[in-house]
Amino acid sequence: MSPSEAAKHEGVRIHESAYVDDPCEIGAGTSIWHFTHVMPNCRIGRRCNLGQNVVVSPDVTLGDNVKVQNNVSIYTGVVLEDDVFCGPSMVFTNVVNPRCEIPRRDQYQRTLVKKGASLGANCTIVCGIEVGRFAFVAAGAVVTRDVPDYALMVGVPARRRGWVCRCGESLPAGGADGRVPCAACGNEYVERDACLDVIRETQSPEVAGAR
């Protein structure tokens, strides 16, 4: 990208080898690195980081402080809320049954990754699902169904193997009363009906009790 093109996005760092198509909305403090292509009508929040060889397809929305590692394609229909982490070479899809000879642009499905979720390296998120707040998808997992908040998803196809704290550490099994404390940071949760509810969450008190 030429200096004159980069000047259109004040406060945004765009490497000279990257392409950012018009129109796009990009928040201050965002960095876009080598060989990355941001396509028209994208909305990218503040303080995001798009690594090398990332593609952001038309009409994609990224919240604030989203981190996208190298070699990730974010297709039309994908929405990433604030603080989402996409590991290296992880995969999104946007059509359930693609065929080269049959155009299906009118069948793109929406995939929502909620605030604070982490998607591990080389995992795959099949389109049309929601990944819950602060969920953690392990490296190489293939997610084919909705993911609860704070769930640890492992395997092919991915299954919930436990819970993770907002800080990212695995949580122990709940006690008799269902309470689940985090030994690493002191956050506390309670397990009810296959969901994890917040009792105390010091990283962001305003979301305590939210689901």
Secondary structure as UniProt FT lines:
FT   HELIX           3..6
FT   TURN            7..8
FT   TURN            10..11
FT   STRAND          13..14
FT   TURN            16..17
FT   STRAND          19..20
FT   STRAND          25..26
FT   TURN            28..29
FT   STRAND          31..32
FT   TURN            34..35
FT   STRAND          37..38
FT   TURN            40..41
FT   STRAND          43..44
FT   TURN            46..47
FT   STRAND          49..50
FT   TURN            52..53
FT   STRAND          55..56
FT   TURN            58..59
FT   STRAND          61..62
FT   TURN            64..65
FT   STRAND          67..68
FT   STRAND          73..74
FT   TURN            76..77
FT   STRAND          78..80
FT   TURN            82..83
FT   STRAND          85..86
FT   TURN            88..89
FT   STRAND          91..92
FT   TURN            100..101
FT   HELIX           105..107
FT   STRAND          111..113
FT   TURN            115..116
FT   STRAND          118..119
FT   TURN            121..122
FT   STRAND          124..125
FT   STRAND          130..131
FT   TURN            133..134
FT   STRAND          136..137
FT   TURN            139..140
FT   STRAND          142..143
FT   TURN            149..150
FT   STRAND          151..154
FT   TURN            155..158
FT   STRAND          159..164
FT   TURN            166..167
FT   TURN            176..177
FT   STRAND          179..181
FT   TURN            183..185
FT   STRAND          188..192
FT   TURN            193..194
FT   STRAND          195..200
FT   TURN            202..203
FT   HELIX           205..207
FT   TURN            208..209
//
